[in-house]
Amino acid sequence: MKDIWTVKYRPSNLDEVLGNEESVDMIRRLVCSKNLPHLVLHGPENTGKSSAAFAMAREIYGEDYERNLTYFNASDFFEQGKRYLVRDKRFLRIIGTDDPSKIQKSVISLFKEIVNEYASMGPIDSDFKIIFIDNAEAFNSDAQHALRRIMEKYTTTCRFVLSTTQPSKLIAPLRSRGLQLFFRHVSAEKLAAFIRQVADSEGLSVSDDGVDALGYHANGNVARALHTLQVASLQFPATVIGAQEIYDCTLKERSENITQLFQAAVAKDITEARKAIDNLILEDGMSGQEILLQLHAMTVSSNESEETIAGWMIRIADADLCMTDASSERIQLENLVAGFCT
Protein backbone atom coordinates (compact mmCIF):
# COMPACT_ATOMS: atom_id res chain seq x y z
CA MET A 1 0.00 0.00 0.00
CA LYS A 2 1.33 3.41 -0.93
CA ASP A 3 2.14 5.91 1.79
CA ILE A 4 -0.05 8.96 2.08
CA TRP A 5 2.15 11.76 0.79
CA THR A 6 0.93 14.34 3.32
CA VAL A 7 2.41 12.02 5.97
CA LYS A 8 5.41 10.84 3.95
CA TYR A 9 6.60 14.39 3.21
CA ARG A 10 5.80 15.91 6.60
CA PRO A 11 8.92 17.80 7.78
CA SER A 12 11.07 15.97 10.32
CA ASN A 13 12.85 19.13 11.51
CA LEU A 14 12.36 22.88 11.44
CA ASP A 15 14.65 23.33 8.44
CA GLU A 16 12.22 21.26 6.34
CA VAL A 17 9.14 23.34 7.22
CA LEU A 18 8.00 25.03 4.02
CA GLY A 19 7.48 28.79 4.19
CA ASN A 20 6.57 30.82 7.31
CA GLU A 21 10.20 31.74 7.80
CA GLU A 22 9.53 34.38 10.49
CA SER A 23 7.52 32.06 12.76
CA VAL A 24 9.80 29.07 12.19
CA ASP A 25 12.88 31.20 12.90
CA MET A 26 11.32 32.38 16.15
CA ILE A 27 10.62 28.78 17.18
CA ARG A 28 14.19 27.83 16.30
CA ARG A 29 15.59 30.62 18.48
CA LEU A 30 13.34 29.60 21.37
CA VAL A 31 14.49 25.99 21.05
CA CYS A 32 18.14 27.06 21.04
CA SER A 33 17.60 29.25 24.11
CA LYS A 34 16.08 26.26 25.97
CA ASN A 35 13.50 28.67 27.33
CA LEU A 36 10.33 27.71 25.47
CA PRO A 37 7.17 29.59 26.53
CA HIS A 38 3.60 28.49 25.90
CA LEU A 39 2.77 28.97 22.21
CA VAL A 40 -0.39 29.86 20.27
CA LEU A 41 0.01 28.93 16.59
CA HIS A 42 -2.73 30.46 14.48
CA GLY A 43 -3.53 30.76 10.79
CA PRO A 44 -5.63 29.14 8.03
CA GLU A 45 -6.02 25.40 7.73
CA ASN A 46 -3.06 23.42 6.34
CA THR A 47 -0.47 26.16 6.79
CA GLY A 48 2.04 24.01 8.69
CA LYS A 49 1.09 24.67 12.32
CA SER A 50 0.99 21.01 13.36
CA SER A 51 4.05 20.18 11.24
CA ALA A 52 6.01 22.95 12.96
CA ALA A 53 4.90 21.74 16.40
CA PHE A 54 6.01 18.16 15.77
CA ALA A 55 9.26 19.30 14.14
CA MET A 56 9.93 21.49 17.18
CA ALA A 57 9.40 18.50 19.48
CA ARG A 58 11.92 16.48 17.47
CA GLU A 59 14.43 19.31 17.70
CA ILE A 60 14.04 19.42 21.49
CA TYR A 61 13.76 15.73 22.38
CA GLY A 62 15.25 13.87 19.41
CA GLU A 63 13.75 10.77 17.81
CA ASP A 64 12.16 9.71 21.13
CA TYR A 65 10.18 12.95 21.20
CA GLU A 66 6.89 11.10 21.82
CA ARG A 67 7.99 10.36 25.39
CA ASN A 68 7.67 14.05 26.25
CA LEU A 69 4.98 15.11 23.76
CA THR A 70 1.25 14.58 24.29
CA TYR A 71 -1.19 15.36 21.46
CA PHE A 72 -4.87 16.17 21.90
CA ASN A 73 -7.42 17.29 19.33
CA ALA A 74 -9.96 19.63 20.92
CA SER A 75 -12.60 18.95 18.27
CA ASP A 76 -12.47 15.24 19.13
CA PHE A 77 -13.20 16.05 22.77
CA PHE A 78 -16.11 18.41 22.23
CA GLU A 79 -17.62 17.33 18.92
CA GLN A 80 -17.43 13.54 19.34
CA GLY A 81 -17.50 13.58 23.15
CA LYS A 82 -17.68 10.31 25.09
CA ARG A 83 -17.66 8.18 21.93
CA TYR A 84 -14.16 9.49 21.18
CA LEU A 85 -12.94 9.11 24.76
CA VAL A 86 -13.73 5.40 24.94
CA ARG A 87 -12.00 4.77 21.59
CA ASP A 88 -8.73 6.32 22.75
CA LYS A 89 -6.93 3.68 24.82
CA ARG A 90 -4.89 6.37 26.60
CA PHE A 91 -7.96 7.42 28.56
CA LEU A 92 -9.19 3.98 29.66
CA ARG A 93 -7.39 4.03 33.02
CA ILE A 94 -8.80 7.51 33.73
CA ILE A 95 -12.45 7.00 32.76
CA GLY A 96 -12.49 3.34 33.85
CA THR A 97 -14.76 1.96 31.09
CA ASP A 98 -14.99 1.49 27.34
CA ASP A 99 -18.78 1.90 27.33
CA PRO A 100 -19.84 5.54 26.76
CA SER A 101 -23.26 4.88 28.33
CA LYS A 102 -21.57 4.05 31.64
CA ILE A 103 -19.70 7.35 31.86
CA GLN A 104 -21.45 9.48 34.45
CA LYS A 105 -19.20 12.54 34.30
CA SER A 106 -19.66 15.35 31.78
CA VAL A 107 -17.24 15.80 28.88
CA ILE A 108 -15.91 19.04 30.38
CA SER A 109 -15.19 17.27 33.69
CA LEU A 110 -13.40 14.45 31.87
CA PHE A 111 -11.42 16.98 29.83
CA LYS A 112 -10.20 18.74 32.97
CA GLU A 113 -9.27 15.42 34.56
CA ILE A 114 -7.42 14.09 31.52
CA VAL A 115 -5.43 17.25 30.76
CA ASN A 116 -4.61 17.75 34.45
CA GLU A 117 -3.41 14.13 34.63
CA TYR A 118 -1.05 14.47 31.66
CA ALA A 119 0.18 17.94 32.66
CA SER A 120 1.08 16.68 36.15
CA MET A 121 3.32 13.91 34.80
CA GLY A 122 6.99 14.80 35.05
CA PRO A 123 9.14 15.07 31.91
CA ILE A 124 11.62 12.34 30.98
CA ASP A 125 15.25 13.46 30.69
CA SER A 126 14.19 17.06 30.10
CA ASP A 127 13.29 20.23 31.96
CA PHE A 128 9.75 20.25 30.61
CA LYS A 129 7.28 18.28 28.52
CA ILE A 130 4.94 19.57 25.78
CA ILE A 131 1.19 19.18 25.46
CA PHE A 132 0.08 20.04 21.93
CA ILE A 133 -3.64 20.83 21.52
CA ASP A 134 -4.90 21.10 17.95
CA ASN A 135 -8.15 22.84 16.88
CA ALA A 136 -8.24 24.76 20.15
CA GLU A 137 -11.14 26.88 18.84
CA ALA A 138 -13.43 23.89 19.58
CA PHE A 139 -13.08 24.52 23.34
CA ASN A 140 -16.03 26.25 24.97
CA SER A 141 -15.48 29.06 27.47
CA ASP A 142 -15.50 26.77 30.52
CA ALA A 143 -12.90 24.46 28.98
CA GLN A 144 -10.68 27.42 28.08
CA HIS A 145 -10.80 28.84 31.60
CA ALA A 146 -9.99 25.40 33.01
CA LEU A 147 -7.08 25.05 30.57
CA ARG A 148 -5.76 28.48 31.57
CA ARG A 149 -5.67 27.42 35.23
CA ILE A 150 -3.89 24.16 34.36
CA MET A 151 -1.32 26.05 32.29
CA GLU A 152 -0.60 28.33 35.25
CA LYS A 153 -0.37 25.43 37.70
CA TYR A 154 2.18 23.38 35.76
CA THR A 155 4.10 26.11 33.94
CA THR A 156 7.48 25.04 35.38
CA THR A 157 7.41 21.49 34.02
CA CYS A 158 4.92 21.62 31.14
CA ARG A 159 4.60 23.79 28.04
CA PHE A 160 1.33 24.05 26.13
CA VAL A 161 1.23 24.58 22.36
CA LEU A 162 -2.21 25.55 21.05
CA SER A 163 -3.07 25.48 17.36
CA THR A 164 -6.13 27.21 15.95
CA THR A 165 -7.60 28.55 12.73
CA GLN A 166 -9.80 31.00 14.67
CA PRO A 167 -7.79 32.80 17.38
CA SER A 168 -10.72 35.14 18.03
CA LYS A 169 -12.55 32.19 19.59
CA LEU A 170 -9.90 31.87 22.28
CA ILE A 171 -10.50 33.91 25.42
CA ALA A 172 -8.09 36.79 25.96
CA PRO A 173 -6.56 35.31 29.17
CA LEU A 174 -5.71 32.11 27.28
CA ARG A 175 -4.21 33.94 24.28
CA SER A 176 -2.12 36.11 26.61
CA ARG A 177 -0.56 33.03 28.26
CA GLY A 178 1.31 32.12 25.07
CA LEU A 179 3.50 33.65 22.42
CA GLN A 180 1.34 34.04 19.30
CA LEU A 181 2.86 32.99 15.99
CA PHE A 182 1.04 33.40 12.67
CA PHE A 183 1.19 30.82 9.87
CA ARG A 184 0.16 31.50 6.26
CA HIS A 185 -0.01 29.46 3.07
CA VAL A 186 3.27 29.24 1.16
CA SER A 187 4.13 31.36 -1.86
CA ALA A 188 3.53 30.11 -5.41
CA GLU A 189 7.28 29.92 -6.07
CA LYS A 190 8.03 27.79 -2.99
CA LEU A 191 5.08 25.50 -3.69
CA ALA A 192 6.13 25.01 -7.33
CA ALA A 193 9.68 24.10 -6.26
CA PHE A 194 8.30 21.66 -3.67
CA ILE A 195 5.99 20.04 -6.23
CA ARG A 196 8.91 19.45 -8.60
CA GLN A 197 10.99 18.03 -5.73
CA VAL A 198 8.25 15.56 -4.80
CA ALA A 199 7.69 14.63 -8.45
CA ASP A 200 11.40 13.86 -8.88
CA SER A 201 11.40 11.81 -5.68
CA GLU A 202 8.40 9.77 -6.85
CA GLY A 203 9.64 9.39 -10.44
CA LEU A 204 6.76 11.42 -11.90
CA SER A 205 6.78 13.55 -15.03
CA VAL A 206 4.90 16.80 -14.41
CA SER A 207 4.80 19.46 -17.12
CA ASP A 208 5.22 23.16 -16.41
CA ASP A 209 1.54 23.81 -17.05
CA GLY A 210 0.74 20.89 -14.70
CA VAL A 211 2.79 22.53 -11.94
CA ASP A 212 1.05 25.85 -12.62
CA ALA A 213 -2.40 24.20 -12.55
CA LEU A 214 -1.61 22.42 -9.31
CA GLY A 215 -0.34 25.66 -7.77
CA TYR A 216 -3.49 27.49 -8.87
CA HIS A 217 -5.72 24.77 -7.41
CA ALA A 218 -3.81 24.49 -4.12
CA ASN A 219 -3.40 28.26 -3.67
CA GLY A 220 -0.48 27.81 -1.27
CA ASN A 221 -2.02 24.82 0.55
CA VAL A 222 0.76 22.21 0.62
CA ALA A 223 -1.49 19.39 1.85
CA ARG A 224 -3.99 19.99 -0.94
CA ALA A 225 -1.21 20.07 -3.53
CA LEU A 226 0.26 16.77 -2.26
CA HIS A 227 -3.14 15.09 -2.16
CA THR A 228 -4.04 16.17 -5.69
CA LEU A 229 -0.63 15.18 -7.09
CA GLN A 230 -0.86 11.74 -5.49
CA VAL A 231 -4.36 11.20 -6.89
CA ALA A 232 -3.08 12.25 -10.34
CA SER A 233 -0.14 9.84 -10.07
CA LEU A 234 -2.54 6.96 -9.35
CA GLN A 235 -5.14 7.96 -11.92
CA PHE A 236 -2.68 8.67 -14.76
CA PRO A 237 0.27 6.27 -14.31
CA ALA A 238 3.09 6.41 -16.86
CA THR A 239 1.69 9.69 -18.17
CA VAL A 240 3.08 13.21 -18.19
CA ILE A 241 0.83 15.02 -15.72
CA GLY A 242 -0.31 18.29 -17.23
CA ALA A 243 -3.00 20.87 -16.63
CA GLN A 244 -5.79 18.65 -18.01
CA GLU A 245 -4.90 15.76 -15.69
CA ILE A 246 -4.84 18.09 -12.69
CA TYR A 247 -8.19 19.55 -13.75
CA ASP A 248 -9.74 16.07 -14.02
CA CYS A 249 -8.51 15.22 -10.51
CA THR A 250 -9.77 18.43 -8.95
CA LEU A 251 -13.26 17.76 -10.28
CA LYS A 252 -13.31 14.48 -8.37
CA GLU A 253 -12.21 16.22 -5.17
CA ARG A 254 -15.38 18.28 -5.06
CA SER A 255 -18.11 16.63 -3.01
CA GLU A 256 -21.40 15.97 -4.80
CA ASN A 257 -23.07 17.43 -1.72
CA ILE A 258 -21.36 20.77 -2.41
CA THR A 259 -22.83 20.78 -5.91
CA GLN A 260 -26.23 19.93 -4.43
CA LEU A 261 -25.91 22.75 -1.88
CA PHE A 262 -24.87 25.31 -4.50
CA GLN A 263 -27.66 24.35 -6.88
CA ALA A 264 -30.24 24.36 -4.07
CA ALA A 265 -29.07 27.78 -2.89
CA VAL A 266 -29.34 29.22 -6.42
CA ALA A 267 -32.80 27.67 -6.82
CA LYS A 268 -33.84 28.97 -3.37
CA ASP A 269 -34.72 25.40 -2.35
CA ILE A 270 -34.14 25.62 1.41
CA THR A 271 -35.23 22.03 2.10
CA GLU A 272 -32.70 20.53 -0.32
CA ALA A 273 -30.02 22.93 0.90
CA ARG A 274 -30.49 21.82 4.51
CA LYS A 275 -30.20 18.16 3.43
CA ALA A 276 -26.95 18.99 1.63
CA ILE A 277 -25.60 20.80 4.71
CA ASP A 278 -26.43 17.77 6.88
CA ASN A 279 -24.63 15.46 4.44
CA LEU A 280 -21.57 17.71 4.24
CA ILE A 281 -21.22 17.96 8.01
CA LEU A 282 -22.27 14.44 9.07
CA GLU A 283 -21.21 12.27 6.12
CA ASP A 284 -18.29 14.18 4.60
CA GLY A 285 -17.10 15.48 7.98
CA MET A 286 -16.46 18.98 6.61
CA SER A 287 -16.21 22.07 8.79
CA GLY A 288 -18.16 25.24 8.06
CA GLN A 289 -15.01 26.95 6.79
CA GLU A 290 -14.28 24.10 4.35
CA ILE A 291 -17.85 24.26 3.02
CA LEU A 292 -17.53 28.00 2.47
CA LEU A 293 -14.23 27.55 0.61
CA GLN A 294 -15.79 25.03 -1.79
CA LEU A 295 -18.87 27.22 -2.26
CA HIS A 296 -16.53 30.10 -3.06
CA ALA A 297 -14.74 27.98 -5.68
CA MET A 298 -18.03 26.97 -7.29
CA THR A 299 -19.19 30.58 -7.30
CA VAL A 300 -16.02 31.80 -9.04
CA SER A 301 -16.24 29.07 -11.69
CA SER A 302 -19.96 29.55 -12.36
CA ASN A 303 -21.16 31.03 -15.65
CA GLU A 304 -23.13 33.84 -14.04
CA SER A 305 -22.50 37.54 -14.66
CA GLU A 306 -19.73 39.30 -12.77
CA GLU A 307 -22.32 41.32 -10.86
CA THR A 308 -24.12 38.17 -9.71
CA ILE A 309 -20.88 36.44 -8.73
CA ALA A 310 -19.76 39.51 -6.77
CA GLY A 311 -23.06 39.51 -4.85
CA TRP A 312 -22.72 35.83 -3.98
CA MET A 313 -19.12 36.28 -2.88
CA ILE A 314 -20.14 39.11 -0.53
CA ARG A 315 -22.72 36.77 1.03
CA ILE A 316 -20.09 34.06 1.49
CA ALA A 317 -17.63 36.57 2.99
CA ASP A 318 -20.29 37.77 5.44
CA ALA A 319 -21.01 34.17 6.47
CA ASP A 320 -17.27 33.57 6.95
CA LEU A 321 -17.03 36.61 9.23
CA CYS A 322 -20.07 35.58 11.28
CA MET A 323 -18.75 32.03 11.59
CA THR A 324 -15.63 33.18 13.47
CA ASP A 325 -17.77 34.20 16.45
CA ALA A 326 -20.72 31.84 16.01
CA SER A 327 -21.48 28.91 18.27
CA SER A 328 -23.19 26.97 15.45
CA GLU A 329 -21.70 26.74 11.96
CA ARG A 330 -24.87 25.04 10.72
CA ILE A 331 -27.00 28.09 11.57
CA GLN A 332 -24.63 30.38 9.66
CA LEU A 333 -24.69 28.08 6.62
CA GLU A 334 -28.48 27.96 6.65
CA ASN A 335 -28.60 31.74 6.98
CA LEU A 336 -26.26 32.01 3.97
CA VAL A 337 -28.49 29.76 1.90
CA ALA A 338 -31.63 31.66 2.92
CA GLY A 339 -30.16 34.95 1.66
CA PHE A 340 -27.99 33.62 -1.16
CA CYS A 341 -30.10 34.96 -4.02
CA THR A 342 -32.12 37.70 -2.36
C-alpha positions as CSV (number, residue, x, y, z in Angstrom):
1,M,0.0,0.0,0.0
2,K,1.3,3.4,-0.9
3,D,2.1,5.9,1.8
4,I,-0.1,9.0,2.1
5,W,2.2,11.8,0.8
6,T,0.9,14.3,3.3
7,V,2.4,12.0,6.0
8,K,5.4,10.8,3.9
9,Y,6.6,14.4,3.2
10,R,5.8,15.9,6.6
11,P,8.9,17.8,7.8
12,S,11.1,16.0,10.3
13,N,12.9,19.1,11.5
14,L,12.4,22.9,11.4
15,D,14.7,23.3,8.4
16,E,12.2,21.3,6.3
17,V,9.1,23.3,7.2
18,L,8.0,25.0,4.0
19,G,7.5,28.8,4.2
20,N,6.6,30.8,7.3
21,E,10.2,31.7,7.8
22,E,9.5,34.4,10.5
23,S,7.5,32.1,12.8
24,V,9.8,29.1,12.2
25,D,12.9,31.2,12.9
26,M,11.3,32.4,16.2
27,I,10.6,28.8,17.2
28,R,14.2,27.8,16.3
29,R,15.6,30.6,18.5
30,L,13.3,29.6,21.4
31,V,14.5,26.0,21.1
32,C,18.1,27.1,21.0
33,S,17.6,29.2,24.1
34,K,16.1,26.3,26.0
35,N,13.5,28.7,27.3
36,L,10.3,27.7,25.5
37,P,7.2,29.6,26.5
38,H,3.6,28.5,25.9
39,L,2.8,29.0,22.2
40,V,-0.4,29.9,20.3
41,L,0.0,28.9,16.6
42,H,-2.7,30.5,14.5
43,G,-3.5,30.8,10.8
44,P,-5.6,29.1,8.0
45,E,-6.0,25.4,7.7
46,N,-3.1,23.4,6.3
47,T,-0.5,26.2,6.8
48,G,2.0,24.0,8.7
49,K,1.1,24.7,12.3
50,S,1.0,21.0,13.4
51,S,4.0,20.2,11.2
52,A,6.0,22.9,13.0
53,A,4.9,21.7,16.4
54,F,6.0,18.2,15.8
55,A,9.3,19.3,14.1
56,M,9.9,21.5,17.2
57,A,9.4,18.5,19.5
58,R,11.9,16.5,17.5
59,E,14.4,19.3,17.7
60,I,14.0,19.4,21.5
61,Y,13.8,15.7,22.4
62,G,15.3,13.9,19.4
63,E,13.8,10.8,17.8
64,D,12.2,9.7,21.1
65,Y,10.2,13.0,21.2
66,E,6.9,11.1,21.8
67,R,8.0,10.4,25.4
68,N,7.7,14.0,26.2
69,L,5.0,15.1,23.8
70,T,1.3,14.6,24.3
71,Y,-1.2,15.4,21.5
72,F,-4.9,16.2,21.9
73,N,-7.4,17.3,19.3
74,A,-10.0,19.6,20.9
75,S,-12.6,19.0,18.3
76,D,-12.5,15.2,19.1
77,F,-13.2,16.1,22.8
78,F,-16.1,18.4,22.2
79,E,-17.6,17.3,18.9
80,Q,-17.4,13.5,19.3
81,G,-17.5,13.6,23.2
82,K,-17.7,10.3,25.1
83,R,-17.7,8.2,21.9
84,Y,-14.2,9.5,21.2
85,L,-12.9,9.1,24.8
86,V,-13.7,5.4,24.9
87,R,-12.0,4.8,21.6
88,D,-8.7,6.3,22.8
89,K,-6.9,3.7,24.8
90,R,-4.9,6.4,26.6
91,F,-8.0,7.4,28.6
92,L,-9.2,4.0,29.7
93,R,-7.4,4.0,33.0
94,I,-8.8,7.5,33.7
95,I,-12.5,7.0,32.8
96,G,-12.5,3.3,33.8
97,T,-14.8,2.0,31.1
98,D,-15.0,1.5,27.3
99,D,-18.8,1.9,27.3
100,P,-19.8,5.5,26.8
101,S,-23.3,4.9,28.3
102,K,-21.6,4.0,31.6
103,I,-19.7,7.3,31.9
104,Q,-21.4,9.5,34.5
105,K,-19.2,12.5,34.3
106,S,-19.7,15.4,31.8
107,V,-17.2,15.8,28.9
108,I,-15.9,19.0,30.4
109,S,-15.2,17.3,33.7
110,L,-13.4,14.5,31.9
111,F,-11.4,17.0,29.8
112,K,-10.2,18.7,33.0
113,E,-9.3,15.4,34.6
114,I,-7.4,14.1,31.5
115,V,-5.4,17.2,30.8
116,N,-4.6,17.7,34.4
117,E,-3.4,14.1,34.6
118,Y,-1.0,14.5,31.7
119,A,0.2,17.9,32.7
120,S,1.1,16.7,36.2
121,M,3.3,13.9,34.8
122,G,7.0,14.8,35.1
123,P,9.1,15.1,31.9
124,I,11.6,12.3,31.0
125,D,15.3,13.5,30.7
126,S,14.2,17.1,30.1
127,D,13.3,20.2,32.0
128,F,9.8,20.2,30.6
129,K,7.3,18.3,28.5
130,I,4.9,19.6,25.8
131,I,1.2,19.2,25.5
132,F,0.1,20.0,21.9
133,I,-3.6,20.8,21.5
134,D,-4.9,21.1,18.0
135,N,-8.1,22.8,16.9
136,A,-8.2,24.8,20.1
137,E,-11.1,26.9,18.8
138,A,-13.4,23.9,19.6
139,F,-13.1,24.5,23.3
140,N,-16.0,26.2,25.0
141,S,-15.5,29.1,27.5
142,D,-15.5,26.8,30.5
143,A,-12.9,24.5,29.0
144,Q,-10.7,27.4,28.1
145,H,-10.8,28.8,31.6
146,A,-10.0,25.4,33.0
147,L,-7.1,25.1,30.6
148,R,-5.8,28.5,31.6
149,R,-5.7,27.4,35.2
150,I,-3.9,24.2,34.4
151,M,-1.3,26.1,32.3
152,E,-0.6,28.3,35.3
153,K,-0.4,25.4,37.7
154,Y,2.2,23.4,35.8
155,T,4.1,26.1,33.9
156,T,7.5,25.0,35.4
157,T,7.4,21.5,34.0
158,C,4.9,21.6,31.1
159,R,4.6,23.8,28.0
160,F,1.3,24.1,26.1
161,V,1.2,24.6,22.4
162,L,-2.2,25.5,21.1
163,S,-3.1,25.5,17.4
164,T,-6.1,27.2,15.9
165,T,-7.6,28.6,12.7
166,Q,-9.8,31.0,14.7
167,P,-7.8,32.8,17.4
168,S,-10.7,35.1,18.0
169,K,-12.6,32.2,19.6
170,L,-9.9,31.9,22.3
171,I,-10.5,33.9,25.4
172,A,-8.1,36.8,26.0
173,P,-6.6,35.3,29.2
174,L,-5.7,32.1,27.3
175,R,-4.2,33.9,24.3
176,S,-2.1,36.1,26.6
177,R,-0.6,33.0,28.3
178,G,1.3,32.1,25.1
179,L,3.5,33.6,22.4
180,Q,1.3,34.0,19.3
181,L,2.9,33.0,16.0
182,F,1.0,33.4,12.7
183,F,1.2,30.8,9.9
184,R,0.2,31.5,6.3
185,H,0.0,29.5,3.1
186,V,3.3,29.2,1.2
187,S,4.1,31.4,-1.9
188,A,3.5,30.1,-5.4
189,E,7.3,29.9,-6.1
190,K,8.0,27.8,-3.0
191,L,5.1,25.5,-3.7
192,A,6.1,25.0,-7.3
193,A,9.7,24.1,-6.3
194,F,8.3,21.7,-3.7
195,I,6.0,20.0,-6.2
196,R,8.9,19.5,-8.6
197,Q,11.0,18.0,-5.7
198,V,8.3,15.6,-4.8
199,A,7.7,14.6,-8.5
200,D,11.4,13.9,-8.9
201,S,11.4,11.8,-5.7
202,E,8.4,9.8,-6.9
203,G,9.6,9.4,-10.4
204,L,6.8,11.4,-11.9
205,S,6.8,13.6,-15.0
206,V,4.9,16.8,-14.4
207,S,4.8,19.5,-17.1
208,D,5.2,23.2,-16.4
209,D,1.5,23.8,-17.0
210,G,0.7,20.9,-14.7
211,V,2.8,22.5,-11.9
212,D,1.1,25.8,-12.6
213,A,-2.4,24.2,-12.6
214,L,-1.6,22.4,-9.3
215,G,-0.3,25.7,-7.8
216,Y,-3.5,27.5,-8.9
217,H,-5.7,24.8,-7.4
218,A,-3.8,24.5,-4.1
219,N,-3.4,28.3,-3.7
220,G,-0.5,27.8,-1.3
221,N,-2.0,24.8,0.5
222,V,0.8,22.2,0.6
223,A,-1.5,19.4,1.9
224,R,-4.0,20.0,-0.9
225,A,-1.2,20.1,-3.5
226,L,0.3,16.8,-2.3
227,H,-3.1,15.1,-2.2
228,T,-4.0,16.2,-5.7
229,L,-0.6,15.2,-7.1
230,Q,-0.9,11.7,-5.5
231,V,-4.4,11.2,-6.9
232,A,-3.1,12.2,-10.3
233,S,-0.1,9.8,-10.1
234,L,-2.5,7.0,-9.4
235,Q,-5.1,8.0,-11.9
236,F,-2.7,8.7,-14.8
237,P,0.3,6.3,-14.3
238,A,3.1,6.4,-16.9
239,T,1.7,9.7,-18.2
240,V,3.1,13.2,-18.2
241,I,0.8,15.0,-15.7
242,G,-0.3,18.3,-17.2
243,A,-3.0,20.9,-16.6
244,Q,-5.8,18.6,-18.0
245,E,-4.9,15.8,-15.7
246,I,-4.8,18.1,-12.7
247,Y,-8.2,19.6,-13.7
248,D,-9.7,16.1,-14.0
249,C,-8.5,15.2,-10.5
250,T,-9.8,18.4,-8.9
251,L,-13.3,17.8,-10.3
252,K,-13.3,14.5,-8.4
253,E,-12.2,16.2,-5.2
254,R,-15.4,18.3,-5.1
255,S,-18.1,16.6,-3.0
256,E,-21.4,16.0,-4.8
257,N,-23.1,17.4,-1.7
258,I,-21.4,20.8,-2.4
259,T,-22.8,20.8,-5.9
260,Q,-26.2,19.9,-4.4
261,L,-25.9,22.7,-1.9
262,F,-24.9,25.3,-4.5
263,Q,-27.7,24.3,-6.9
264,A,-30.2,24.4,-4.1
265,A,-29.1,27.8,-2.9
266,V,-29.3,29.2,-6.4
267,A,-32.8,27.7,-6.8
268,K,-33.8,29.0,-3.4
269,D,-34.7,25.4,-2.3
270,I,-34.1,25.6,1.4
271,T,-35.2,22.0,2.1
272,E,-32.7,20.5,-0.3
273,A,-30.0,22.9,0.9
274,R,-30.5,21.8,4.5
275,K,-30.2,18.2,3.4
276,A,-26.9,19.0,1.6
277,I,-25.6,20.8,4.7
278,D,-26.4,17.8,6.9
279,N,-24.6,15.5,4.4
280,L,-21.6,17.7,4.2
281,I,-21.2,18.0,8.0
282,L,-22.3,14.4,9.1
283,E,-21.2,12.3,6.1
284,D,-18.3,14.2,4.6
285,G,-17.1,15.5,8.0
286,M,-16.5,19.0,6.6
287,S,-16.2,22.1,8.8
288,G,-18.2,25.2,8.1
289,Q,-15.0,27.0,6.8
290,E,-14.3,24.1,4.4
291,I,-17.8,24.3,3.0
292,L,-17.5,28.0,2.5
293,L,-14.2,27.5,0.6
294,Q,-15.8,25.0,-1.8
295,L,-18.9,27.2,-2.3
296,H,-16.5,30.1,-3.1
297,A,-14.7,28.0,-5.7
298,M,-18.0,27.0,-7.3
299,T,-19.2,30.6,-7.3
300,V,-16.0,31.8,-9.0
301,S,-16.2,29.1,-11.7
302,S,-20.0,29.6,-12.4
303,N,-21.2,31.0,-15.6
304,E,-23.1,33.8,-14.0
305,S,-22.5,37.5,-14.7
306,E,-19.7,39.3,-12.8
307,E,-22.3,41.3,-10.9
308,T,-24.1,38.2,-9.7
309,I,-20.9,36.4,-8.7
310,A,-19.8,39.5,-6.8
311,G,-23.1,39.5,-4.9
312,W,-22.7,35.8,-4.0
313,M,-19.1,36.3,-2.9
314,I,-20.1,39.1,-0.5
315,R,-22.7,36.8,1.0
316,I,-20.1,34.1,1.5
317,A,-17.6,36.6,3.0
318,D,-20.3,37.8,5.4
319,A,-21.0,34.2,6.5
320,D,-17.3,33.6,7.0
321,L,-17.0,36.6,9.2
322,C,-20.1,35.6,11.3
323,M,-18.7,32.0,11.6
324,T,-15.6,33.2,13.5
325,D,-17.8,34.2,16.4
326,A,-20.7,31.8,16.0
327,S,-21.5,28.9,18.3
328,S,-23.2,27.0,15.4
329,E,-21.7,26.7,12.0
330,R,-24.9,25.0,10.7
331,I,-27.0,28.1,11.6
332,Q,-24.6,30.4,9.7
333,L,-24.7,28.1,6.6
334,E,-28.5,28.0,6.7
335,N,-28.6,31.7,7.0
336,L,-26.3,32.0,4.0
337,V,-28.5,29.8,1.9
338,A,-31.6,31.7,2.9
339,G,-30.2,34.9,1.7
340,F,-28.0,33.6,-1.2
341,C,-30.1,35.0,-4.0
342,T,-32.1,37.7,-2.4
